[in-house]
Amino acid sequence: MKDKISIGLFGFGVVAQGLVHVLKQTQGDRISIKKICVKDPDKARSLPDSMFTLDEDELLLDEDINLIVELIDDAEASYRIVKKSLQAGKQTVSANKKMLAAHLDELILLQKEHHVSLLYEPSSCGSIPIIRNLEEYYDNDLLQSITGILNGSSNYILSKMTGQGIDYAEALHQAQELGFAESNPTLDVEGIDALNKLVIITVHAFGLYVSPGNVFSFGISTISAQDIRFAKEKGRKIKLVGQVRKNQDNTLSMYVIPRMVSQEKYIYNVEDEFNGVVIKGAFYDKQFMFGKGAGGFPTSSAVLSDITALGYDYRYEYKKMKLQNRLEFSNQGIVHVYLRYAVESDFALFRFEEIRERYSSAGFNYVTGLITLENLQQIRTQLSGRNVFLAEI
Ligand SMILES: NC(=O)c1ccc[n+]([C@@H]2O[C@H](COP(=O)([O-])OP(=O)(O)OC[C@H]3O[C@@H](n4cnc5c(N)ncnc54)[C@H](OP(=O)(O)O)[C@@H]3O)[C@@H](O)[C@H]2O)c1
Protein backbone atom coordinates (compact mmCIF):
# COMPACT_ATOMS: atom_id res chain seq x y z
CA MET A 1 0.00 0.00 0.00
CA LYS A 2 1.05 3.62 -0.57
CA ASP A 3 2.84 5.53 2.21
CA LYS A 4 -0.29 7.51 2.93
CA ILE A 5 -3.52 5.81 3.93
CA SER A 6 -6.51 7.86 2.88
CA ILE A 7 -9.71 6.52 4.42
CA GLY A 8 -13.27 6.70 3.19
CA LEU A 9 -15.34 6.07 6.31
CA PHE A 10 -18.89 4.74 6.23
CA GLY A 11 -20.95 5.56 9.32
CA PHE A 12 -20.42 7.99 12.17
CA GLY A 13 -21.90 6.14 15.12
CA VAL A 14 -20.43 4.64 18.30
CA VAL A 15 -17.53 2.77 16.64
CA ALA A 16 -16.75 5.31 13.90
CA GLN A 17 -16.58 8.19 16.40
CA GLY A 18 -14.41 5.96 18.59
CA LEU A 19 -12.10 5.49 15.59
CA VAL A 20 -11.80 9.25 15.02
CA HIS A 21 -10.83 9.64 18.68
CA VAL A 22 -8.38 6.72 18.68
CA LEU A 23 -6.76 7.93 15.44
CA LYS A 24 -6.22 11.39 16.94
CA GLN A 25 -4.50 9.87 19.97
CA THR A 26 -2.30 7.37 18.21
CA GLN A 27 -1.31 8.25 14.66
CA GLY A 28 0.90 10.75 12.94
CA ASP A 29 -0.07 12.01 9.51
CA ARG A 30 0.25 8.67 7.67
CA ILE A 31 -3.42 7.85 8.21
CA SER A 32 -6.19 10.35 7.54
CA ILE A 33 -9.93 10.26 6.98
CA LYS A 34 -10.82 11.99 3.71
CA LYS A 35 -14.60 11.72 3.70
CA ILE A 36 -17.40 10.21 5.80
CA CYS A 37 -20.62 8.83 4.32
CA VAL A 38 -23.65 8.86 6.63
CA LYS A 39 -27.39 8.35 6.22
CA ASP A 40 -29.21 11.05 8.14
CA PRO A 41 -28.74 14.57 6.70
CA ASP A 42 -30.23 16.26 9.76
CA LYS A 43 -28.02 14.87 12.53
CA ALA A 44 -25.62 17.27 14.26
CA ARG A 45 -22.00 16.09 13.77
CA SER A 46 -18.89 16.76 15.80
CA LEU A 47 -16.72 17.31 12.68
CA PRO A 48 -17.04 20.02 9.97
CA ASP A 49 -19.93 19.59 7.50
CA SER A 50 -17.43 19.43 4.62
CA MET A 51 -16.26 16.03 5.90
CA PHE A 52 -19.68 14.43 5.33
CA THR A 53 -21.62 13.19 2.35
CA LEU A 54 -24.74 11.10 1.79
CA ASP A 55 -23.45 9.77 -1.52
CA GLU A 56 -21.55 6.50 -1.16
CA ASP A 57 -19.99 6.82 -4.62
CA GLU A 58 -18.16 9.95 -3.50
CA LEU A 59 -16.03 7.57 -1.43
CA LEU A 60 -16.10 4.46 -3.56
CA LEU A 61 -15.18 6.23 -6.82
CA ASP A 62 -12.57 8.57 -5.32
CA GLU A 63 -9.18 7.40 -6.55
CA ASP A 64 -7.35 9.16 -3.69
CA ILE A 65 -9.18 6.99 -1.17
CA ASN A 66 -7.25 3.74 -0.90
CA LEU A 67 -8.99 2.23 2.12
CA ILE A 68 -12.69 1.90 2.93
CA VAL A 69 -13.69 1.48 6.56
CA GLU A 70 -17.30 0.33 6.82
CA LEU A 71 -18.87 0.92 10.25
CA ILE A 72 -22.60 1.07 9.63
CA ASP A 73 -25.47 -0.73 11.28
CA ASP A 74 -27.36 -1.79 8.15
CA ALA A 75 -26.26 -5.23 6.95
CA GLU A 76 -27.77 -4.93 3.46
CA ALA A 77 -26.15 -1.58 2.77
CA SER A 78 -22.92 -2.89 4.30
CA TYR A 79 -22.92 -5.83 1.86
CA ARG A 80 -23.43 -3.49 -1.10
CA ILE A 81 -20.69 -1.09 0.06
CA VAL A 82 -18.11 -3.79 0.91
CA LYS A 83 -18.74 -5.60 -2.38
CA LYS A 84 -18.40 -2.39 -4.42
CA SER A 85 -15.28 -1.44 -2.48
CA LEU A 86 -13.58 -4.78 -3.21
CA GLN A 87 -14.66 -4.65 -6.85
CA ALA A 88 -13.12 -1.16 -7.05
CA GLY A 89 -9.84 -2.64 -5.82
CA LYS A 90 -9.87 -0.85 -2.46
CA GLN A 91 -8.54 -2.41 0.73
CA THR A 92 -11.49 -2.72 3.10
CA VAL A 93 -12.26 -3.06 6.80
CA SER A 94 -15.71 -4.03 8.08
CA ALA A 95 -17.14 -4.51 11.57
CA ASN A 96 -20.50 -5.79 10.37
CA LYS A 97 -20.69 -9.36 11.67
CA LYS A 98 -24.27 -9.87 10.47
CA MET A 99 -23.26 -9.03 6.92
CA LEU A 100 -20.00 -11.00 7.10
CA ALA A 101 -21.62 -14.13 8.53
CA ALA A 102 -24.20 -14.08 5.74
CA HIS A 103 -21.78 -13.45 2.84
CA LEU A 104 -18.28 -14.52 3.88
CA ASP A 105 -18.03 -17.30 1.29
CA GLU A 106 -18.69 -14.85 -1.53
CA LEU A 107 -16.48 -12.12 -0.04
CA ILE A 108 -13.54 -14.54 0.19
CA LEU A 109 -13.85 -15.20 -3.56
CA LEU A 110 -14.18 -11.48 -4.34
CA GLN A 111 -10.94 -10.73 -2.48
CA LYS A 112 -9.11 -13.27 -4.62
CA GLU A 113 -10.70 -12.14 -7.83
CA HIS A 114 -9.83 -8.46 -7.30
CA HIS A 115 -6.50 -8.99 -5.49
CA VAL A 116 -7.61 -6.95 -2.50
CA SER A 117 -7.87 -7.61 1.19
CA LEU A 118 -10.90 -7.43 3.48
CA LEU A 119 -10.12 -7.45 7.21
CA TYR A 120 -12.76 -7.69 9.95
CA GLU A 121 -11.16 -8.17 13.35
CA PRO A 122 -13.62 -5.74 15.04
CA SER A 123 -16.54 -7.93 13.93
CA SER A 124 -15.70 -10.70 16.38
CA CYS A 125 -15.21 -9.99 20.08
CA GLY A 126 -14.46 -6.27 19.79
CA SER A 127 -10.95 -5.63 21.03
CA ILE A 128 -9.84 -9.29 21.30
CA PRO A 129 -7.57 -10.20 18.35
CA ILE A 130 -9.14 -13.62 17.88
CA ILE A 131 -9.28 -13.78 14.08
CA ARG A 132 -5.68 -12.87 13.38
CA ASN A 133 -4.50 -15.30 16.07
CA LEU A 134 -6.56 -18.15 14.67
CA GLU A 135 -5.33 -17.30 11.20
CA GLU A 136 -1.63 -17.02 12.03
CA TYR A 137 -0.77 -18.78 15.28
CA TYR A 138 -3.31 -21.60 15.36
CA ASP A 139 -2.47 -22.46 11.80
CA ASN A 140 -2.49 -26.24 12.23
CA ASP A 141 -4.80 -29.15 12.87
CA LEU A 142 -4.32 -29.30 16.66
CA LEU A 143 -7.31 -27.14 17.40
CA GLN A 144 -10.18 -28.99 19.09
CA SER A 145 -12.69 -26.34 20.07
CA ILE A 146 -13.39 -22.65 20.51
CA THR A 147 -15.81 -21.76 23.29
CA GLY A 148 -16.67 -18.24 24.23
CA ILE A 149 -18.75 -15.45 25.56
CA LEU A 150 -19.04 -13.64 22.26
CA ASN A 151 -21.67 -10.99 22.94
CA GLY A 152 -20.96 -8.10 25.30
CA SER A 153 -24.54 -6.86 25.75
CA SER A 154 -26.07 -10.18 26.74
CA ASN A 155 -23.15 -10.81 29.07
CA TYR A 156 -23.72 -7.38 30.60
CA ILE A 157 -27.42 -8.19 31.10
CA LEU A 158 -26.69 -11.59 32.68
CA SER A 159 -24.04 -10.04 34.96
CA LYS A 160 -26.44 -7.41 36.24
CA MET A 161 -29.29 -9.91 36.73
CA THR A 162 -27.03 -12.38 38.57
CA GLY A 163 -24.87 -9.97 40.54
CA GLN A 164 -27.28 -7.18 41.39
CA GLY A 165 -30.71 -8.79 40.99
CA ILE A 166 -31.72 -6.18 38.37
CA ASP A 167 -34.56 -7.32 36.13
CA TYR A 168 -34.05 -8.17 32.44
CA ALA A 169 -35.68 -5.04 30.96
CA GLU A 170 -33.67 -2.64 33.14
CA ALA A 171 -30.38 -4.46 32.43
CA LEU A 172 -31.07 -4.35 28.66
CA HIS A 173 -31.85 -0.64 28.89
CA GLN A 174 -28.51 -0.04 30.66
CA ALA A 175 -26.61 -2.00 27.97
CA GLN A 176 -28.25 0.15 25.28
CA GLU A 177 -27.48 3.40 27.12
CA LEU A 178 -23.83 2.38 27.41
CA GLY A 179 -23.57 1.71 23.64
CA PHE A 180 -22.92 -2.05 24.00
CA ALA A 181 -26.16 -3.23 22.43
CA GLU A 182 -26.73 -3.38 18.66
CA SER A 183 -29.20 -0.83 17.21
CA ASN A 184 -31.54 -3.83 17.02
CA PRO A 185 -30.97 -5.52 20.42
CA THR A 186 -32.85 -8.63 19.27
CA LEU A 187 -29.61 -9.66 17.58
CA ASP A 188 -27.82 -9.58 20.94
CA VAL A 189 -30.39 -11.14 23.23
CA GLU A 190 -31.59 -13.87 20.83
CA GLY A 191 -28.04 -15.17 20.42
CA ILE A 192 -27.89 -14.16 16.74
CA ASP A 193 -24.97 -11.77 17.17
CA ALA A 194 -22.99 -14.49 18.98
CA LEU A 195 -23.94 -16.93 16.21
CA ASN A 196 -22.71 -14.53 13.51
CA LYS A 197 -19.36 -14.24 15.30
CA LEU A 198 -19.17 -18.01 15.72
CA VAL A 199 -19.63 -18.42 11.96
CA ILE A 200 -16.77 -15.98 11.27
CA ILE A 201 -14.52 -17.55 13.92
CA THR A 202 -15.16 -21.05 12.52
CA VAL A 203 -13.92 -19.98 9.08
CA HIS A 204 -10.59 -18.98 10.63
CA ALA A 205 -10.40 -21.77 13.23
CA PHE A 206 -11.43 -24.77 11.12
CA GLY A 207 -11.59 -23.52 7.52
CA LEU A 208 -15.30 -24.15 7.12
CA TYR A 209 -18.01 -21.65 6.27
CA VAL A 210 -21.42 -22.63 7.62
CA SER A 211 -24.43 -20.48 6.88
CA PRO A 212 -25.88 -19.08 10.17
CA GLY A 213 -29.33 -20.45 9.28
CA ASN A 214 -28.06 -24.02 9.70
CA VAL A 215 -26.74 -23.53 13.23
CA PHE A 216 -28.86 -23.77 16.38
CA SER A 217 -28.88 -20.63 18.51
CA PHE A 218 -30.94 -19.73 21.53
CA GLY A 219 -30.64 -16.49 23.48
CA ILE A 220 -31.51 -14.99 26.85
CA SER A 221 -34.66 -12.99 26.10
CA THR A 222 -36.88 -15.44 28.02
CA ILE A 223 -34.63 -15.82 31.06
CA SER A 224 -36.33 -15.41 34.45
CA ALA A 225 -35.24 -14.94 38.06
CA GLN A 226 -36.16 -18.64 38.55
CA ASP A 227 -33.48 -19.69 36.06
CA ILE A 228 -30.85 -17.48 37.70
CA ARG A 229 -31.81 -18.94 41.11
CA PHE A 230 -31.68 -22.52 39.79
CA ALA A 231 -28.12 -21.90 38.54
CA LYS A 232 -27.05 -20.17 41.75
CA GLU A 233 -28.28 -23.07 43.89
CA LYS A 234 -25.95 -25.30 41.89
CA GLY A 235 -23.01 -22.89 42.30
CA ARG A 236 -23.24 -21.83 38.67
CA LYS A 237 -23.77 -18.67 36.61
CA ILE A 238 -25.74 -18.52 33.38
CA LYS A 239 -23.65 -17.22 30.47
CA LEU A 240 -24.52 -17.04 26.78
CA VAL A 241 -21.94 -19.28 25.14
CA GLY A 242 -21.03 -20.04 21.54
CA GLN A 243 -19.08 -23.18 20.76
CA VAL A 244 -17.53 -24.88 17.76
CA ARG A 245 -15.85 -28.23 18.34
CA LYS A 246 -14.23 -30.88 16.24
CA ASN A 247 -15.69 -34.36 16.75
CA GLN A 248 -13.83 -37.63 16.38
CA ASP A 249 -15.56 -38.43 13.10
CA ASN A 250 -14.14 -35.24 11.51
CA THR A 251 -17.41 -33.35 11.84
CA LEU A 252 -17.88 -29.96 13.47
CA SER A 253 -20.61 -29.17 15.99
CA MET A 254 -21.58 -25.53 16.35
CA TYR A 255 -24.22 -23.88 18.53
CA VAL A 256 -25.05 -20.90 20.73
CA ILE A 257 -26.97 -21.47 23.95
CA PRO A 258 -27.09 -20.13 27.53
CA ARG A 259 -24.92 -22.35 29.66
CA MET A 260 -24.76 -23.04 33.42
CA VAL A 261 -21.09 -22.38 33.97
CA SER A 262 -19.27 -23.77 37.02
CA GLN A 263 -16.66 -21.86 38.99
CA GLU A 264 -13.58 -23.63 37.68
CA LYS A 265 -14.27 -22.55 34.09
CA TYR A 266 -12.32 -19.58 32.70
CA ILE A 267 -15.49 -17.92 31.47
CA TYR A 268 -17.15 -18.01 34.92
CA ASN A 269 -15.49 -14.71 35.84
CA VAL A 270 -16.10 -12.93 32.54
CA GLU A 271 -18.53 -10.18 33.51
CA ASP A 272 -20.27 -7.12 32.05
CA GLU A 273 -19.42 -6.19 28.46
CA PHE A 274 -16.27 -8.30 28.49
CA ASN A 275 -15.83 -11.26 26.16
CA GLY A 276 -13.77 -14.37 26.83
CA VAL A 277 -12.69 -17.05 24.39
CA VAL A 278 -11.26 -20.44 25.35
CA ILE A 279 -9.14 -22.13 22.69
CA LYS A 280 -8.64 -25.85 23.23
CA GLY A 281 -5.96 -27.83 21.44
CA ALA A 282 -4.53 -31.32 21.42
CA PHE A 283 -1.28 -30.64 23.30
CA TYR A 284 -1.63 -27.30 25.07
CA ASP A 285 -5.05 -28.08 26.60
CA LYS A 286 -6.70 -24.68 27.05
CA GLN A 287 -5.77 -21.08 26.38
CA PHE A 288 -7.90 -18.10 27.24
CA MET A 289 -8.31 -14.69 25.58
CA PHE A 290 -10.16 -12.00 27.49
CA GLY A 291 -11.04 -8.39 26.76
CA LYS A 292 -13.69 -5.80 26.02
CA GLY A 293 -16.05 -7.15 23.40
CA ALA A 294 -18.08 -4.02 22.76
CA GLY A 295 -18.08 -0.25 23.05
CA GLY A 296 -16.74 2.50 20.83
CA PHE A 297 -13.10 2.71 21.92
CA PRO A 298 -12.32 -1.03 22.35
CA THR A 299 -13.94 -1.89 19.01
CA SER A 300 -12.28 0.99 17.20
CA SER A 301 -8.87 -0.13 18.47
CA ALA A 302 -9.45 -3.36 16.52
CA VAL A 303 -10.46 -1.26 13.49
CA LEU A 304 -7.21 0.68 13.81
CA SER A 305 -5.23 -2.53 14.05
CA ASP A 306 -6.77 -3.69 10.75
CA ILE A 307 -6.04 -0.32 9.13
CA THR A 308 -2.37 -0.50 10.11
CA ALA A 309 -2.19 -4.16 9.02
CA LEU A 310 -3.50 -3.15 5.60
CA GLY A 311 -0.74 -0.53 5.57
CA TYR A 312 1.72 -3.41 5.23
CA ASP A 313 -0.55 -5.33 2.84
CA TYR A 314 -1.66 -7.96 5.32
CA ARG A 315 -4.39 -10.31 4.12
CA TYR A 316 -6.10 -13.38 5.51
CA GLU A 317 -4.80 -16.44 3.67
CA TYR A 318 -7.75 -18.72 4.61
CA LYS A 319 -5.21 -21.54 4.61
CA LYS A 320 -7.40 -24.00 6.48
CA MET A 321 -10.02 -23.77 3.72
CA LYS A 322 -7.48 -25.29 1.35
CA LEU A 323 -6.69 -28.36 3.48
CA GLN A 324 -7.28 -31.79 1.93
CA ASN A 325 -8.94 -33.30 4.95
CA ARG A 326 -11.91 -30.93 5.15
CA LEU A 327 -14.31 -31.03 8.07
CA GLU A 328 -18.06 -31.26 7.68
CA PHE A 329 -20.69 -29.48 9.72
CA SER A 330 -23.13 -31.70 11.60
CA ASN A 331 -26.05 -31.26 14.00
CA GLN A 332 -25.78 -34.87 15.25
CA GLY A 333 -24.20 -33.87 18.60
CA ILE A 334 -26.08 -34.34 21.87
CA VAL A 335 -26.38 -31.66 24.55
CA HIS A 336 -27.39 -31.92 28.20
CA VAL A 337 -29.92 -29.18 28.85
CA TYR A 338 -32.16 -27.59 31.46
CA LEU A 339 -35.56 -26.68 30.00
CA ARG A 340 -37.96 -24.44 31.93
CA TYR A 341 -41.44 -24.26 30.47
CA ALA A 342 -44.88 -22.96 31.39
CA VAL A 343 -47.29 -25.28 29.56
CA GLU A 344 -47.16 -28.98 28.64
CA SER A 345 -47.72 -28.25 24.93
CA ASP A 346 -44.41 -26.34 24.89
CA PHE A 347 -42.60 -29.23 26.58
CA ALA A 348 -44.11 -31.61 24.02
CA LEU A 349 -42.17 -29.87 21.22
CA PHE A 350 -38.90 -31.28 22.55
CA ARG A 351 -37.84 -34.85 21.72
CA PHE A 352 -35.54 -35.76 24.59
CA GLU A 353 -33.24 -38.78 24.15
CA GLU A 354 -33.15 -39.19 27.89
CA ILE A 355 -34.76 -37.31 30.80
CA ARG A 356 -32.54 -37.04 33.88
CA GLU A 357 -34.66 -34.90 36.23
CA ARG A 358 -38.18 -33.52 36.17
CA TYR A 359 -39.76 -30.99 38.53
CA SER A 360 -43.19 -29.40 38.59
CA SER A 361 -44.82 -26.95 40.97
CA ALA A 362 -47.21 -24.05 40.66
CA GLY A 363 -45.46 -21.63 38.30
CA PHE A 364 -42.15 -23.50 37.91
CA ASN A 365 -41.66 -26.58 35.72
CA TYR A 366 -38.39 -27.87 34.44
CA VAL A 367 -36.72 -30.96 33.04
CA THR A 368 -33.09 -31.75 32.53
CA GLY A 369 -31.97 -34.29 29.96
CA LEU A 370 -30.20 -35.14 26.73
CA ILE A 371 -31.35 -33.86 23.38
CA THR A 372 -29.81 -33.68 19.89
CA LEU A 373 -28.85 -30.38 18.28
CA GLU A 374 -30.78 -31.63 15.26
CA ASN A 375 -34.03 -31.74 17.23
CA LEU A 376 -33.35 -28.30 18.73
CA GLN A 377 -32.65 -26.86 15.28
CA GLN A 378 -35.84 -28.48 13.86
CA ILE A 379 -38.06 -26.79 16.45
CA ARG A 380 -36.06 -23.53 16.66
CA THR A 381 -38.59 -21.32 14.85
CA GLN A 382 -41.49 -22.80 16.84
CA LEU A 383 -39.84 -21.70 20.11
CA SER A 384 -40.19 -17.99 19.29
CA GLY A 385 -42.70 -16.22 21.48
CA ARG A 386 -43.08 -19.14 23.92
CA ASN A 387 -42.32 -18.92 27.61
CA VAL A 388 -39.52 -21.48 27.57
CA PHE A 389 -35.90 -21.11 28.61
CA LEU A 390 -33.10 -23.48 27.68
CA ALA A 391 -29.60 -23.74 29.10
CA GLU A 392 -26.86 -26.28 28.64
CA ILE A 393 -25.76 -27.91 31.87
N1 LIG B 1 -21.06 -0.78 19.14
C1 LIG B 1 -20.25 -1.79 19.37
O1 LIG B 1 -19.79 -1.99 20.51
C2 LIG B 1 -19.82 -2.70 18.25
C3 LIG B 1 -18.89 -3.72 18.51
C4 LIG B 1 -18.46 -4.55 17.47
C5 LIG B 1 -18.96 -4.35 16.19
N2 LIG B 1 -19.89 -3.38 15.97
C6 LIG B 1 -20.40 -3.23 14.60
O2 LIG B 1 -19.96 -1.97 14.11
C7 LIG B 1 -20.93 -1.45 13.20
C8 LIG B 1 -21.32 -0.03 13.66
O3 LIG B 1 -21.88 -0.14 14.96
P1 LIG B 1 -22.19 1.17 15.82
O4 LIG B 1 -22.49 0.67 17.19
O5 LIG B 1 -21.13 2.18 15.63
O6 LIG B 1 -23.54 1.67 15.13
P2 LIG B 1 -24.36 3.00 15.41
O7 LIG B 1 -23.79 3.75 16.57
O8 LIG B 1 -25.79 2.63 15.44
O9 LIG B 1 -24.08 3.89 14.10
C9 LIG B 1 -24.47 3.43 12.85
C10 LIG B 1 -24.00 4.41 11.79
O10 LIG B 1 -24.29 3.86 10.52
C11 LIG B 1 -24.72 4.90 9.67
N3 LIG B 1 -25.46 4.33 8.54
C12 LIG B 1 -26.50 3.45 8.57
N4 LIG B 1 -26.87 3.13 7.31
C13 LIG B 1 -26.04 3.81 6.47
C14 LIG B 1 -25.90 3.91 5.07
N5 LIG B 1 -26.70 3.21 4.25
N6 LIG B 1 -24.92 4.70 4.57
C15 LIG B 1 -24.10 5.39 5.38
N7 LIG B 1 -24.17 5.37 6.74
C16 LIG B 1 -25.14 4.58 7.27
C17 LIG B 1 -25.55 5.78 10.58
O11 LIG B 1 -25.65 7.04 9.97
P3 LIG B 1 -26.37 8.29 10.67
O12 LIG B 1 -25.36 8.79 11.68
O13 LIG B 1 -26.57 9.25 9.55
O14 LIG B 1 -27.63 7.77 11.29
C18 LIG B 1 -24.69 5.77 11.85
O15 LIG B 1 -23.71 6.80 11.80
C19 LIG B 1 -22.10 -2.46 13.19
O16 LIG B 1 -21.92 -3.34 12.12
C20 LIG B 1 -21.93 -3.22 14.50
O17 LIG B 1 -22.43 -4.54 14.43
C21 LIG B 1 -20.32 -2.55 16.96
The ligand as an SDF file (V2000), in Angstrom:
LIG
                    3D

 48 52  0  0  0  0  0  0  0  0999 V2000
  -21.0630   -0.7830   19.1430 N   0  0  0  0  0  0  0  0  0  0  0  0
  -20.2460   -1.7940   19.3730 C   0  0  0  0  0  0  0  0  0  0  0  0
  -19.7850   -1.9930   20.5080 O   0  0  0  0  0  0  0  0  0  0  0  0
  -19.8210   -2.6970   18.2510 C   0  0  0  0  0  0  0  0  0  0  0  0
  -18.8950   -3.7230   18.5140 C   0  0  0  0  0  0  0  0  0  0  0  0
  -18.4580   -4.5510   17.4690 C   0  0  0  0  0  0  0  0  0  0  0  0
  -18.9630   -4.3520   16.1910 C   0  0  0  0  0  0  0  0  0  0  0  0
  -19.8940   -3.3780   15.9680 N   0  0  0  0  0  0  0  0  0  0  0  0
  -20.4030   -3.2320   14.6040 C   0  0  0  0  0  0  0  0  0  0  0  0
  -19.9620   -1.9710   14.1090 O   0  0  0  0  0  0  0  0  0  0  0  0
  -20.9300   -1.4490   13.2000 C   0  0  0  0  0  0  0  0  0  0  0  0
  -21.3160   -0.0340   13.6620 C   0  0  0  0  0  0  0  0  0  0  0  0
  -21.8840   -0.1450   14.9550 O   0  0  0  0  0  0  0  0  0  0  0  0
  -22.1850    1.1750   15.8190 P   0  0  0  0  0  0  0  0  0  0  0  0
  -22.4850    0.6730   17.1880 O   0  0  0  0  0  0  0  0  0  0  0  0
  -21.1310    2.1830   15.6300 O   0  0  0  0  0  0  0  0  0  0  0  0
  -23.5380    1.6690   15.1290 O   0  0  0  0  0  0  0  0  0  0  0  0
  -24.3590    3.0050   15.4140 P   0  0  0  0  0  0  0  0  0  0  0  0
  -23.7920    3.7510   16.5680 O   0  0  0  0  0  0  0  0  0  0  0  0
  -25.7920    2.6290   15.4370 O   0  0  0  0  0  0  0  0  0  0  0  0
  -24.0770    3.8850   14.0980 O   0  0  0  0  0  0  0  0  0  0  0  0
  -24.4720    3.4320   12.8510 C   0  0  0  0  0  0  0  0  0  0  0  0
  -24.0030    4.4120   11.7900 C   0  0  0  0  0  0  0  0  0  0  0  0
  -24.2890    3.8570   10.5180 O   0  0  0  0  0  0  0  0  0  0  0  0
  -24.7210    4.9040    9.6730 C   0  0  0  0  0  0  0  0  0  0  0  0
  -25.4630    4.3330    8.5420 N   0  0  0  0  0  0  0  0  0  0  0  0
  -26.5040    3.4530    8.5650 C   0  0  0  0  0  0  0  0  0  0  0  0
  -26.8690    3.1280    7.3070 N   0  0  0  0  0  0  0  0  0  0  0  0
  -26.0440    3.8100    6.4710 C   0  0  0  0  0  0  0  0  0  0  0  0
  -25.8990    3.9060    5.0680 C   0  0  0  0  0  0  0  0  0  0  0  0
  -26.7000    3.2050    4.2520 N   0  0  0  0  0  0  0  0  0  0  0  0
  -24.9230    4.6980    4.5710 N   0  0  0  0  0  0  0  0  0  0  0  0
  -24.1010    5.3910    5.3790 C   0  0  0  0  0  0  0  0  0  0  0  0
  -24.1720    5.3670    6.7370 N   0  0  0  0  0  0  0  0  0  0  0  0
  -25.1400    4.5820    7.2660 C   0  0  0  0  0  0  0  0  0  0  0  0
  -25.5470    5.7800   10.5780 C   0  0  0  0  0  0  0  0  0  0  0  0
  -25.6460    7.0410    9.9670 O   0  0  0  0  0  0  0  0  0  0  0  0
  -26.3690    8.2890   10.6660 P   0  0  0  0  0  0  0  0  0  0  0  0
  -25.3560    8.7880   11.6770 O   0  0  0  0  0  0  0  0  0  0  0  0
  -26.5670    9.2500    9.5540 O   0  0  0  0  0  0  0  0  0  0  0  0
  -27.6280    7.7740   11.2890 O   0  0  0  0  0  0  0  0  0  0  0  0
  -24.6910    5.7670   11.8510 C   0  0  0  0  0  0  0  0  0  0  0  0
  -23.7100    6.7980   11.8010 O   0  0  0  0  0  0  0  0  0  0  0  0
  -22.0990   -2.4560   13.1870 C   0  0  0  0  0  0  0  0  0  0  0  0
  -21.9160   -3.3410   12.1180 O   0  0  0  0  0  0  0  0  0  0  0  0
  -21.9250   -3.2150   14.4950 C   0  0  0  0  0  0  0  0  0  0  0  0
  -22.4270   -4.5350   14.4250 O   0  0  0  0  0  0  0  0  0  0  0  0
  -20.3220   -2.5500   16.9600 C   0  0  0  0  0  0  0  0  0  0  0  0
  1  2  1  0
  2  3  2  0
  2  4  1  0
  4  5  1  0
  4 48  2  0
  5  6  2  0
  6  7  1  0
  7  8  2  0
  8  9  1  0
  8 48  1  0
  9 10  1  0
  9 46  1  0
 10 11  1  0
 11 12  1  0
 11 44  1  0
 12 13  1  0
 13 14  1  0
 14 15  2  0
 14 16  1  0
 14 17  1  0
 17 18  1  0
 18 19  2  0
 18 20  1  0
 18 21  1  0
 21 22  1  0
 22 23  1  0
 23 24  1  0
 23 42  1  0
 24 25  1  0
 25 26  1  0
 25 36  1  0
 26 27  1  0
 26 35  1  0
 27 28  2  0
 28 29  1  0
 29 30  1  0
 29 35  2  0
 30 31  1  0
 30 32  2  0
 32 33  1  0
 33 34  2  0
 34 35  1  0
 36 37  1  0
 36 42  1  0
 37 38  1  0
 38 39  2  0
 38 40  1  0
 38 41  1  0
 42 43  1  0
 44 45  1  0
 44 46  1  0
 46 47  1  0
M  CHG  2   8   1  16  -1
M  END
$$$$
